[in-house]
Amino acid sequence: LKSLKYYFLSYRDVGIYQEEATHRIYEDLKAALQPRAIKVTTIYNIRGGIETTCEMGKIPDPD
């Protein structure tokens, strides 16, 4: 868990948009874990009165 924390913190000073950060995290986790389904949700702190939530991926409904 500590390495995952440091991985997330590595995005702190990267000059990219929030959507791009979510996409990179999604792709990295998908490649590392090779899951059947994965969904990444990032929730960013409120800045200027706006809360930002980004989602990438999908979990299929159980049949």
Backbone atoms as SQL, in Angstrom:
CREATE TABLE atoms (id INTEGER PRIMARY KEY, chain TEXT, resi INTEGER, resn TEXT, atom TEXT, x REAL, y REAL, z REAL);
INSERT INTO atoms VALUES
  (1, 'A', 1, 'LEU', 'N', 0.801, -1.191, 0.000),
  (2, 'A', 1, 'LEU', 'CA', 0.000, 0.000, 0.000),
  (3, 'A', 1, 'LEU', 'C', 0.851, 1.266, 0.000),
  (4, 'A', 2, 'LYS', 'N', 2.018, 1.178, 0.617),
  (5, 'A', 2, 'LYS', 'CA', 2.876, 2.353, 0.673),
  (6, 'A', 2, 'LYS', 'C', 3.344, 2.748, -0.733),
  (7, 'A', 3, 'SER', 'N', 3.676, 1.748, -1.551),
  (8, 'A', 3, 'SER', 'CA', 4.116, 2.064, -2.910),
  (9, 'A', 3, 'SER', 'C', 2.975, 2.649, -3.739),
  (10, 'A', 4, 'LEU', 'N', 1.741, 2.191, -3.507),
  (11, 'A', 4, 'LEU', 'CA', 0.583, 2.750, -4.207),
  (12, 'A', 4, 'LEU', 'C', 0.372, 4.205, -3.800),
  (13, 'A', 5, 'LYS', 'N', 0.555, 4.483, -2.527),
  (14, 'A', 5, 'LYS', 'CA', 0.452, 5.861, -2.039),
  (15, 'A', 5, 'LYS', 'C', 1.478, 6.748, -2.734),
  (16, 'A', 6, 'TYR', 'N', 2.720, 6.289, -2.825),
  (17, 'A', 6, 'TYR', 'CA', 3.764, 7.077, -3.486),
  (18, 'A', 6, 'TYR', 'C', 3.485, 7.232, -4.981),
  (19, 'A', 7, 'TYR', 'N', 2.901, 6.204, -5.580),
  (20, 'A', 7, 'TYR', 'CA', 2.521, 6.297, -6.992),
  (21, 'A', 7, 'TYR', 'C', 1.502, 7.421, -7.187),
  (22, 'A', 8, 'PHE', 'N', 0.469, 7.461, -6.347),
  (23, 'A', 8, 'PHE', 'CA', -0.535, 8.524, -6.449),
  (24, 'A', 8, 'PHE', 'C', 0.072, 9.892, -6.174),
  (25, 'A', 9, 'LEU', 'N', 0.950, 9.970, -5.195),
  (26, 'A', 9, 'LEU', 'CA', 1.591, 11.247, -4.870),
  (27, 'A', 9, 'LEU', 'C', 2.503, 11.734, -5.993),
  (28, 'A', 10, 'SER', 'N', 2.977, 10.826, -6.840),
  (29, 'A', 10, 'SER', 'CA', 3.845, 11.234, -7.947),
  (30, 'A', 10, 'SER', 'C', 3.106, 12.112, -8.954),
  (31, 'A', 11, 'TYR', 'N', 1.785, 12.068, -8.948),
  (32, 'A', 11, 'TYR', 'CA', 0.993, 12.904, -9.854),
  (33, 'A', 11, 'TYR', 'C', 0.774, 14.311, -9.307),
  (34, 'A', 12, 'ARG', 'N', 1.204, 14.557, -8.100),
  (35, 'A', 12, 'ARG', 'CA', 0.944, 15.829, -7.438),
  (36, 'A', 12, 'ARG', 'C', 1.523, 17.030, -8.186),
  (37, 'A', 13, 'ASP', 'N', 2.727, 16.901, -8.705),
  (38, 'A', 13, 'ASP', 'CA', 3.403, 18.023, -9.356),
  (39, 'A', 13, 'ASP', 'C', 3.493, 17.879, -10.876),
  (40, 'A', 14, 'VAL', 'N', 2.733, 16.954, -11.445),
  (41, 'A', 14, 'VAL', 'CA', 2.742, 16.754, -12.895),
  (42, 'A', 14, 'VAL', 'C', 1.756, 17.734, -13.520),
  (43, 'A', 15, 'GLY', 'N', 2.185, 18.434, -14.552),
  (44, 'A', 15, 'GLY', 'CA', 1.329, 19.443, -15.184),
  (45, 'A', 15, 'GLY', 'C', 0.401, 18.869, -16.232),
  (46, 'A', 16, 'ILE', 'N', -0.565, 18.040, -15.809),
  (47, 'A', 16, 'ILE', 'CA', -1.550, 17.481, -16.738),
  (48, 'A', 16, 'ILE', 'C', -2.947, 17.722, -16.170),
  (49, 'A', 17, 'TYR', 'N', -3.931, 17.602, -17.043),
  (50, 'A', 17, 'TYR', 'CA', -5.317, 17.768, -16.614),
  (51, 'A', 17, 'TYR', 'C', -5.758, 16.569, -15.777),
  (52, 'A', 18, 'GLN', 'N', -6.786, 16.780, -14.972),
  (53, 'A', 18, 'GLN', 'CA', -7.285, 15.734, -14.082),
  (54, 'A', 18, 'GLN', 'C', -7.761, 14.507, -14.858),
  (55, 'A', 19, 'GLU', 'N', -8.391, 14.730, -15.993),
  (56, 'A', 19, 'GLU', 'CA', -8.874, 13.611, -16.801),
  (57, 'A', 19, 'GLU', 'C', -7.715, 12.762, -17.299),
  (58, 'A', 20, 'GLU', 'N', -6.619, 13.408, -17.698),
  (59, 'A', 20, 'GLU', 'CA', -5.442, 12.683, -18.182),
  (60, 'A', 20, 'GLU', 'C', -4.796, 11.886, -17.056),
  (61, 'A', 21, 'ALA', 'N', -4.747, 12.441, -15.865),
  (62, 'A', 21, 'ALA', 'CA', -4.198, 11.712, -14.717),
  (63, 'A', 21, 'ALA', 'C', -5.032, 10.462, -14.439),
  (64, 'A', 22, 'THR', 'N', -6.347, 10.596, -14.491),
  (65, 'A', 22, 'THR', 'CA', -7.238, 9.455, -14.278),
  (66, 'A', 22, 'THR', 'C', -7.009, 8.395, -15.346),
  (67, 'A', 23, 'HIS', 'N', -6.853, 8.820, -16.586),
  (68, 'A', 23, 'HIS', 'CA', -6.614, 7.885, -17.686),
  (69, 'A', 23, 'HIS', 'C', -5.283, 7.152, -17.504),
  (70, 'A', 24, 'ARG', 'N', -4.240, 7.854, -17.108),
  (71, 'A', 24, 'ARG', 'CA', -2.927, 7.220, -16.896),
  (72, 'A', 24, 'ARG', 'C', -2.976, 6.206, -15.752),
  (73, 'A', 25, 'ILE', 'N', -3.651, 6.570, -14.672),
  (74, 'A', 25, 'ILE', 'CA', -3.784, 5.652, -13.539),
  (75, 'A', 25, 'ILE', 'C', -4.545, 4.404, -13.972),
  (76, 'A', 26, 'TYR', 'N', -5.621, 4.600, -14.728),
  (77, 'A', 26, 'TYR', 'CA', -6.415, 3.481, -15.243),
  (78, 'A', 26, 'TYR', 'C', -5.551, 2.551, -16.090),
  (79, 'A', 27, 'GLU', 'N', -4.806, 3.113, -17.026),
  (80, 'A', 27, 'GLU', 'CA', -3.975, 2.294, -17.916),
  (81, 'A', 27, 'GLU', 'C', -2.877, 1.568, -17.146),
  (82, 'A', 28, 'ASP', 'N', -2.249, 2.241, -16.192),
  (83, 'A', 28, 'ASP', 'CA', -1.188, 1.609, -15.401),
  (84, 'A', 28, 'ASP', 'C', -1.728, 0.465, -14.553),
  (85, 'A', 29, 'LEU', 'N', -2.871, 0.670, -13.893),
  (86, 'A', 29, 'LEU', 'CA', -3.463, -0.386, -13.078),
  (87, 'A', 29, 'LEU', 'C', -3.942, -1.553, -13.935),
  (88, 'A', 30, 'LYS', 'N', -4.515, -1.244, -15.088),
  (89, 'A', 30, 'LYS', 'CA', -4.988, -2.289, -15.992),
  (90, 'A', 30, 'LYS', 'C', -3.824, -3.152, -16.469),
  (91, 'A', 31, 'ALA', 'N', -2.697, -2.524, -16.795),
  (92, 'A', 31, 'ALA', 'CA', -1.526, -3.268, -17.260),
  (93, 'A', 31, 'ALA', 'C', -0.897, -4.089, -16.130),
  (94, 'A', 32, 'ALA', 'N', -0.834, -3.519, -14.938),
  (95, 'A', 32, 'ALA', 'CA', -0.182, -4.203, -13.821),
  (96, 'A', 32, 'ALA', 'C', -1.029, -5.343, -13.254),
  (97, 'A', 33, 'LEU', 'N', -2.339, -5.137, -13.164),
  (98, 'A', 33, 'LEU', 'CA', -3.212, -6.111, -12.515),
  (99, 'A', 33, 'LEU', 'C', -3.855, -7.094, -13.478),
  (100, 'A', 34, 'GLN', 'N', -4.027, -6.699, -14.726),
  (101, 'A', 34, 'GLN', 'CA', -4.702, -7.486, -15.759),
  (102, 'A', 34, 'GLN', 'C', -6.046, -8.045, -15.261),
  (103, 'A', 35, 'PRO', 'N', -6.929, -7.154, -14.776),
  (104, 'A', 35, 'PRO', 'CA', -8.222, -7.616, -14.256),
  (105, 'A', 35, 'PRO', 'C', -9.217, -7.896, -15.377),
  (106, 'A', 36, 'ARG', 'N', -10.278, -8.610, -15.050),
  (107, 'A', 36, 'ARG', 'CA', -11.355, -8.817, -16.022),
  (108, 'A', 36, 'ARG', 'C', -12.129, -7.532, -16.246),
  (109, 'A', 37, 'ALA', 'N', -12.271, -6.748, -15.189),
  (110, 'A', 37, 'ALA', 'CA', -12.961, -5.458, -15.269),
  (111, 'A', 37, 'ALA', 'C', -12.321, -4.524, -14.253),
  (112, 'A', 38, 'ILE', 'N', -12.263, -3.242, -14.607),
  (113, 'A', 38, 'ILE', 'CA', -11.673, -2.261, -13.701),
  (114, 'A', 38, 'ILE', 'C', -12.355, -0.916, -13.914),
  (115, 'A', 39, 'LYS', 'N', -12.531, -0.196, -12.823),
  (116, 'A', 39, 'LYS', 'CA', -13.093, 1.149, -12.882),
  (117, 'A', 39, 'LYS', 'C', -12.287, 2.014, -11.922),
  (118, 'A', 40, 'VAL', 'N', -11.782, 3.128, -12.412),
  (119, 'A', 40, 'VAL', 'CA', -11.002, 4.055, -11.599),
  (120, 'A', 40, 'VAL', 'C', -11.810, 5.335, -11.445),
  (121, 'A', 41, 'THR', 'N', -11.987, 5.764, -10.213),
  (122, 'A', 41, 'THR', 'CA', -12.675, 7.015, -9.908),
  (123, 'A', 41, 'THR', 'C', -11.727, 7.891, -9.113),
  (124, 'A', 42, 'THR', 'N', -11.498, 9.107, -9.595),
  (125, 'A', 42, 'THR', 'CA', -10.665, 10.062, -8.867),
  (126, 'A', 42, 'THR', 'C', -11.550, 11.226, -8.441),
  (127, 'A', 43, 'ILE', 'N', -11.402, 11.614, -7.191),
  (128, 'A', 43, 'ILE', 'CA', -12.156, 12.737, -6.636),
  (129, 'A', 43, 'ILE', 'C', -11.144, 13.783, -6.210),
  (130, 'A', 44, 'TYR', 'N', -11.243, 14.956, -6.800),
  (131, 'A', 44, 'TYR', 'CA', -10.287, 16.026, -6.539),
  (132, 'A', 44, 'TYR', 'C', -10.877, 17.029, -5.559),
  (133, 'A', 45, 'ASN', 'N', -10.010, 17.605, -4.741),
  (134, 'A', 45, 'ASN', 'CA', -10.440, 18.600, -3.761),
  (135, 'A', 45, 'ASN', 'C', -11.111, 19.782, -4.443),
  (136, 'A', 46, 'ILE', 'N', -11.997, 20.410, -3.709),
  (137, 'A', 46, 'ILE', 'CA', -12.726, 21.565, -4.225),
  (138, 'A', 46, 'ILE', 'C', -11.764, 22.731, -4.422),
  (139, 'A', 47, 'ARG', 'N', -11.777, 23.294, -5.637),
  (140, 'A', 47, 'ARG', 'CA', -10.976, 24.471, -5.961),
  (141, 'A', 47, 'ARG', 'C', -11.896, 25.458, -6.650),
  (142, 'A', 48, 'GLY', 'N', -11.992, 26.639, -6.118),
  (143, 'A', 48, 'GLY', 'CA', -12.865, 27.645, -6.708),
  (144, 'A', 48, 'GLY', 'C', -14.332, 27.285, -6.600),
  (145, 'A', 49, 'GLY', 'N', -14.693, 26.479, -5.609),
  (146, 'A', 49, 'GLY', 'CA', -16.084, 26.101, -5.416),
  (147, 'A', 49, 'GLY', 'C', -16.545, 24.956, -6.298),
  (148, 'A', 50, 'ILE', 'N', -15.626, 24.321, -7.040),
  (149, 'A', 50, 'ILE', 'CA', -16.000, 23.241, -7.952),
  (150, 'A', 50, 'ILE', 'C', -15.308, 21.950, -7.519),
  (151, 'A', 51, 'GLU', 'N', -16.109, 20.912, -7.294),
  (152, 'A', 51, 'GLU', 'CA', -15.574, 19.590, -6.993),
  (153, 'A', 51, 'GLU', 'C', -15.504, 18.802, -8.293),
  (154, 'A', 52, 'THR', 'N', -14.393, 18.132, -8.533),
  (155, 'A', 52, 'THR', 'CA', -14.212, 17.385, -9.768),
  (156, 'A', 52, 'THR', 'C', -14.110, 15.895, -9.469),
  (157, 'A', 53, 'THR', 'N', -14.902, 15.097, -10.189),
  (158, 'A', 53, 'THR', 'CA', -14.837, 13.645, -10.102),
  (159, 'A', 53, 'THR', 'C', -14.672, 13.106, -11.515),
  (160, 'A', 54, 'CYS', 'N', -13.655, 12.282, -11.719),
  (161, 'A', 54, 'CYS', 'CA', -13.404, 11.677, -13.031),
  (162, 'A', 54, 'CYS', 'C', -13.506, 10.162, -12.894),
  (163, 'A', 55, 'GLU', 'N', -14.119, 9.514, -13.896),
  (164, 'A', 55, 'GLU', 'CA', -14.244, 8.061, -13.904),
  (165, 'A', 55, 'GLU', 'C', -13.761, 7.504, -15.229),
  (166, 'A', 56, 'MET', 'N', -13.140, 6.324, -15.148),
  (167, 'A', 56, 'MET', 'CA', -12.650, 5.647, -16.347),
  (168, 'A', 56, 'MET', 'C', -12.881, 4.158, -16.155),
  (169, 'A', 57, 'GLY', 'N', -13.399, 3.493, -17.172),
  (170, 'A', 57, 'GLY', 'CA', -13.635, 2.061, -17.113),
  (171, 'A', 57, 'GLY', 'C', -15.070, 1.740, -16.770),
  (172, 'A', 58, 'LYS', 'N', -15.344, 0.437, -16.675),
  (173, 'A', 58, 'LYS', 'CA', -16.704, -0.005, -16.403),
  (174, 'A', 58, 'LYS', 'C', -16.667, -1.377, -15.751),
  (175, 'A', 59, 'ILE', 'N', -17.546, -1.565, -14.798),
  (176, 'A', 59, 'ILE', 'CA', -17.749, -2.868, -14.177),
  (177, 'A', 59, 'ILE', 'C', -19.058, -3.415, -14.744),
  (178, 'A', 60, 'PRO', 'N', -19.015, -4.573, -15.424),
  (179, 'A', 60, 'PRO', 'CA', -20.250, -5.102, -16.009),
  (180, 'A', 60, 'PRO', 'C', -21.244, -5.538, -14.936),
  (181, 'A', 61, 'ASP', 'N', -22.527, -5.415, -15.254),
  (182, 'A', 61, 'ASP', 'CA', -23.581, -5.856, -14.347),
  (183, 'A', 61, 'ASP', 'C', -23.568, -7.378, -14.264),
  (184, 'A', 62, 'PRO', 'N', -23.760, -7.934, -13.066),
  (185, 'A', 62, 'PRO', 'CA', -23.827, -9.400, -12.957),
  (186, 'A', 62, 'PRO', 'C', -25.099, -9.917, -13.628),
  (187, 'A', 63, 'ASP', 'N', -24.983, -11.040, -14.271),
  (188, 'A', 63, 'ASP', 'CA', -26.146, -11.613, -14.979),
  (189, 'A', 63, 'ASP', 'C', -27.086, -12.305, -14.047);
